[in-house]
Amino acid sequence: MQPDATNLLEKAGLEIPLIGFYDAPDIHPFEPLVKPKPGTRACVFAFYRQWLRGKTLHLTKENFGCGGAGHWLCGAETRSREDMVSFLVNDEGLKASHAPMNQWLDYRAGYDQKNPHILIGPLRADQYEYLRSVTFFVNPDQMGLLMTGAQYYSAPGDPAPVIAPFGSGCSQLVAPFDDLGVAQAIIGATDIAMRRYLDPELLAFTVTRPMYEQLCGLGEESFLYKPFWKNLRKARGVMHI
């Protein structure tokens, strides 16, 4: 059952709707839908404003928009490995040479799609079993709060609760998680190719389902109710917390 995020959102002052990444067998529960225009290279984040209007982006192996989304989210290839490396290094300058880019591509696998439909949009409580990650769009203060929450139950030797991986904005929605069953978060929306679709103060904080459940479960004994966060909010002019 999907946890209730109401208290977390209120305490954090989060007003932007949470966005879910779903791998689902049926599209109808996610309507209304939007899709990339066939044959175009639309970025996943070009649909950000549509998400805020309650619409869900629908991707498939046949229609995924940008080739990066095809590779990272749908397992679909639009160019050879050599062409991909050449584009990322020679055209876009994202690594120092072909060698580290090839090593990175060898290391980082794309998401393993299980069902016919990838759906990215507002949370659907009745589709929780198909939810793979949840994304918060946050300012720096809210990022600090959620990072503190991600660390709340973490102990030395546990998997890193927060990671900040290199990669495209769409890949950061799910691909860098080695195990979606582990409570973990990604600092995302750091891809300069997609940031033009977001307001400049926003970053993404994307979490697995277990981490989402932990964050939603933060209680009155946690930092959400303690002076550090209250004082920060007051310093920002928020008097009612």
N, C-alpha and C positions, 0 to 999 in steps of 0.2 A: 504494500500500500504506500502511495506517495506521501511523504511526510509533509507536515504543515509548516511552510516557511514564513508565515505571517509575522511572528514575533521577531525573527531574524531581520526581515526586511524593514520592519518598523524601527527597530533599534539602530540599524545601519543607515537608515535614511535612504534606502534603495527604492527608487521609483521606476526605474527602467524594467520592463518585464523580463523575467528569467527566460532563457532560451534553451530548449532541449534539443539534443541530437538523438534521433530515433532510427532504429533499424527494424522495420516493421513489415508484416505481410499484407497489410490492408491500408489503403490511403484514406478511406472515407472518414474515419474518426478524426482526421487532421484537417478537414476542410474548414475554411476556404484555402485553396492551394494556389501557389504561383510556381512557375517553371521557367528555366532558361529558354529563350527562344532557340529552337533547334538550329544548329549550325553556328551559333555565336559562342564567344568565349567569355561569357558573363561571370564575374567574380561572385562567389558565394555571398560576400558581404555587400554586394550591390543590392541585395534584398533586405538589408538591415531595416530600412524604414518600413518595408512591408511587414516584417516581424512585429514592429511596434504597432502596426494596425491590426494585428491579430491573424495575419496570414502565415502559412507554413510553406517553406521552400521544399519542393519535391524533386529529388534527383534519382536517376537510375543509371545503370551501366550504359544505356543507349543515349541518355540525355543528361549531361552533367555540367554543361557550361564550360568553364575554364578547364584546360587540360590538367592543371594541378589538382583540381577537385576530382577529376576522373581518376587520376593516379592514386591520390591519398585516401579518398573516401569510397570509391566504387571499383577499384581494381581494374580500371580501363586505361589502356595506353594509347596515346595519340601520336607519339613520336618515339623514335629509337632511343636507347640509352645514350648513345653518342650525341644525338641531337639535343637531348635534354640537358646533358652536361654542358655542351657548347653554349646553349641558350643561357643557362644559369650562371656560367662563369664568364664567357666571352661577351655576351650581350648585356647581362645584368650585373656582373661583377660581384657575385655573392660569396665566392670563395677565392682564395689566392691563386689556385690553379685547378686543373682537372683532377689531380690526384686526391686532394682532400674531399672534393665534391663526390667523386666516385666512392671513396671510403664511407662518406656519410650516407649515401644512397644504399650502400651495402648493409650498413648498420641499421638504418631506420626503415622498417617495413611500413607499408600502408595499412589502413584499417581493413580487417577481414570481414567483408559484408556477408551477413547471414541470410537476409531476406531480400525480396526484390526491390524494396523501396527505402531510400534514405530520406528522412524528413527532418528539417531544421526549422524550428519555430516555437511558438508559445507552448508552455508545459500543458500536457493533457493527462489529468489524474488517472483516467481509466486506461491509459496506455503505458503505465509505469513499467510493466515487464519488458517493454521494448526500448526503454530509455537507456542510453549508454553514457551520456554526460549532460551536465547542466552548466550553462555559462551565465555568469554575472557580469554585467558591464558596469564598471566602477571607476570612481575618481581615486586619486592617491590615498586619501584618508580611508576610504572604504576598502581599498586593496590592503592596506595595513591591518584593518580589522579582520578581514577574511583570512589573511595569512596567519594572524594570531590564532584564529579559530582552527585553521588547518593544523597548527602545531600543538593544539590543546592536549590531545591524547598521545602525541608522539614521544617516543623514547629513543635514546641512542641505540643504534642497531636496527631500528625499523626502516622500512623503505622511506626514501625522502618524501616528506609530506607535500612539498611544493617543489616543482621543477620549472625551469624557464628555457625550454628547448628551442634551438634554431629550427625554422621551418616556415612554411606558408601559413597564413592566417587560418585557412580551412583545415590544414593538417593539425593545427594546434587544438582543434575541437575534439580530437579523439586519438589520432595516430600515435603520439608519443607515450601513451599509457601502455606499459608492458603487460599490465594485468588490470582489467577493468573491475575486478573484484577486490582490489586494494584501495583503501582510502588515500586518495592522492589528488593534487591540484596542479594545474598548469597556469602560469602567467602567460597570457596570450595577447593577440592583437598587436604583436610587436613586428609584424611583417609590414615594411614600409610600402609595399605594393598595394595593400588593402586598406591602409589606415585612412585614406581619403574619404572612405564611406562612413567613418565614425567622427563624432565630435572630438576635437583635439585633446580634451582632458581625459578621455576614456581609454581604459585598458580592459582586457577580458580576464576573468578568473574562472577557469573551467575546471569542473570537479567530477570525479566518478560518483556513481550512486552511493557507495559507502561513505564517501566524504560529504556528500550532500546531506545524508542522514545525520552524520555527526554535527554538521553546522546547524541544522535545523533543531537539533536536540540540546543546544547550549542553554543552560539554565541560569537561575538567579545567582548561583554561586560563581558564575564565570565572569570574565572581564567585560561582558556586555553590560553588566549592571554596576561596574566598579568605577572609581574616580578617573582613571586614565581616559577612558572613552568619553565619559560625561564631560570632562574638562576640555577635551579636544572639540567636542560638538559645541560646547559653549563658546570656545574661541572662534568658531566658525559662524557664530551668531544664531545657533540653534538652541533655544532656551527650553523647549519642551521635548523631553527625551523619553 
